[in-house]
Amino acid sequence: QTQKTTLAGFRLLDPRGVVIAGREEIGQSLADVAEVRAALAGRYASALRLRIPNQPTPPLYSVSRGTRVRVFVAMPVAVEGRIAGVVYLSRTPNNIVKHLYGERGKVTLAAIAIVGGTLLIGLVFLRTVSRPIYGLIERTKRIAAGDREAMKPLDHHGTRELAELSAAFLDMAQKLQARSDSIQTFATYVSHELKSPLTAIQGAAELLRDSGEAMDEAERKRFSNNIVTDAGRLNLLVRRLLELARVENLAPSGESTSLDAALALLP
């Protein structure tokens, strides 16, 4: 009855280790088996052995039900202080599939816990990393499109590193915008400064060309002097612009000359 319940192989050994009950092994001596020898000495013993597929199956090894190992247990039987025999049991444990099926309730709970933990980690990652990064990318596109309202801190930074990255990026964008405004103002001022002498030169040259003999020598000389003076102003303005370019190139990294300093170089 025990054998039918546990599906284990049972063998009864006499005090010398000879099988007296146990199918075809009856009459065989197992006294040299380590666990049997320990049981004959009065000690419980067990062993776990691997099957060797490319060799004939030994008598004590049953066909595996899915695993390549078999458990052997030797229990001494004592009568009035003397070893009267040994109960020798062997069984192949269930393979991993059968074991997991038997524990399917626990496996299901573990799978739910793993999936839930993974989803939780994903949500935390989305909240602390992905969302601020996408927000910063969206701000970058808006700033590139000229939206000045985008130059403000993000609502959620997630981590300290992303907060520092966002602050550094927005600070850089503000400095670039300020520099762009300065360049635009400077270009407008320079355009005005260049336009005045050019207009004067063009007007004087047209008068000299169209007046012909009608203009006396004094007026011709005055208009010629105006052309020379305005040409000198243009020459000076160009030299100042070249000096400004050299100053910009020599400015330390991250710094630039201010608009006031640039305008001071102009006449």
Buried (B, 14 or more C-beta within 10 A) or exposed (E): EEEEEEEBBBBBBBBEBBBEEBEEBEEBBBBEBEBBBBBBEEEEBEBEBEBEEEEEEEEBBBEBEEBEEBBBBBBBBEEEEEBEBBBBBBBBBBBEEEBEEEEEEEEEEEEEEEEEEEEEEEEEEEEBBEBBEEBBEEBEEBBEEEEEEBBEEBEEBBEEEBBEBBEEBBEEBBEEBEEEEBEEEBEEBBEEBBEEBBEBBEBBBEBBEEEEEEBEEEEBEEBEEBBEEBBEBBEEBEEBBEEBEEBEEEEEEEEBBEBEEBBEBBE
